[in-house]
Amino acid sequence: MTAKIIDGKEIAQQIRSELATEIQNLKTRGIVPGLGVILVGEDPASRSYVTAKEKACHEIGIYSNDNRLPATTTQAELLALIAAMNADPKINGILVQLPLPKHLNESEVLLAINPDKDVDGFHPLNVGRMVVGEKAFLPCTPHGVLQMMARSGVKIEGAHAVIVGRSNIVGKPLANLLMAKGKMANATVTVCHTRTKDIGHYTRQADIVIAAAGRPNTVTADMIKDGAVVIDVGVNRIEDSSKKAGFRLVGDVDFEACKQKASLITPVPGGVGPMTITMLLYNTVESAKRANGV
């Protein structure tokens, strides 16, 4: 068996095309979705990510209010900018790119964002709404994983899903979404982490294995059963002298070996990554619709 590749770029483009059409319809009603982006400092990965988000907004017709601040920005200055965005009706979503410089209080910054504009889905109010099954902005990467599986024909209801990783950004929210009642849900969920004894014992039982541990080769071929669906959320840089940059990107899964046993598998890059930005755009459009009673 050789697994079918789940093409995250293709699925992301499908969703962005749908959003572009929806945005055009909103604009005929005088509604222009707007995203406020804040980047503090010069972290290369963050700069690249924010640039990609800004480009994606432009391509589908979202107004992007871009703010690139020096690393010396104070907590008070950052909170004042967030307060201004909270009050600006042209801004439907606020994105503060993480990580922030160490002298800034990340928790205080995220709490300062109006939950109705929290398109990252990180505010505790939105997290709580998600956990109890109320309408909320879903965190972008977990929501993207669900969309990838649903649009690839993966049967989630009744499946045993094993998540390797318990982060607040991916592992925990994804577990809650998969076990929820509703579409793209109703799975039985097991969460493994660094203190789990014999992770393979659990992953070999799984219909769906989701790797989000942040470590290369966390999931190997002997850890999955034949026909499993394997979703790789990890992005890791490893040295590679054959590459101009001196490194290449790999996930948390031994891709070449696992694709010989899995039925469906995501690559890195080109898998989950493109979905994260796409679901941020999706949340921004949803926020604009809510704000205007659509």
Secondary structure as UniProt FT lines:
FT   STRAND          4..5
FT   HELIX           8..27
FT   TURN            28..30
FT   STRAND          34..40
FT   HELIX           44..60
FT   STRAND          63..69
FT   TURN            71..72
FT   HELIX           75..87
FT   TURN            89..90
FT   STRAND          93..96
FT   TURN            102..103
FT   HELIX           106..112
FT   HELIX           115..117
FT   TURN            119..120
FT   HELIX           124..132
FT   HELIX           140..151
FT   TURN            152..153
FT   TURN            157..158
FT   STRAND          160..164
FT   TURN            168..170
FT   HELIX           171..179
FT   TURN            183..184
FT   STRAND          188..192
FT   TURN            194..195
FT   HELIX           199..203
FT   TURN            204..205
FT   STRAND          208..211
FT   TURN            216..217
FT   HELIX           221..223
FT   TURN            226..227
FT   STRAND          229..232
FT   STRAND          236..239
FT   TURN            241..242
FT   TURN            244..245
FT   STRAND          247..250
FT   HELIX           255..258
FT   TURN            259..261
FT   STRAND          264..265
FT   HELIX           273..291
FT   TURN            292..293
//
